[in-house]
Amino acid sequence: MLKSFSKIARFPRPEAGLRAMVDRAPQAEAFAASWIERVRPTAVLVYSLRRRIATVAVAVLAASLFVHVMFGANGMVVYKQKRAEYEALRKQIVQVQLENDRYAQQVQGLKSDQKAIEKEAREQLGYAKPGEYVYVPPTPPKPAPPVNHSAKK
């Protein structure tokens, strides 16, 4: 029965953990010092060039914003195209409204004006008053098919 309890893992005592950390402290300090010595020249160079780096970063940011504003999905180029399309459609709407008004006047005239009714009857149906003759031009002859001198397949 005692053998089964010996296989159970024991938790280390808190003093043991602190002792291990104290024992390894010089190694950790040496590692940190060597890492700092390797990184220090790069850090000094970056620090001395910090204004130039910031200027370049701001210039890149400004250039990327300019490109996005001009050529992006909702940029100035697309805006100009949409604006031209809007103006063309607006002109087309005005033209269609004028045509619609003209047709409305024509319909109103056909409903109430006897002269307009008579004019349409004469033009479309070929009606004539007694004693008048209606001239109907002859239909033009169909053109002959083009002559093809090549051999048929």
Helices and strands as residue ranges (DSSP letters): H 2-6, H 14-48, H 50-71, H 76-112, H 114-125
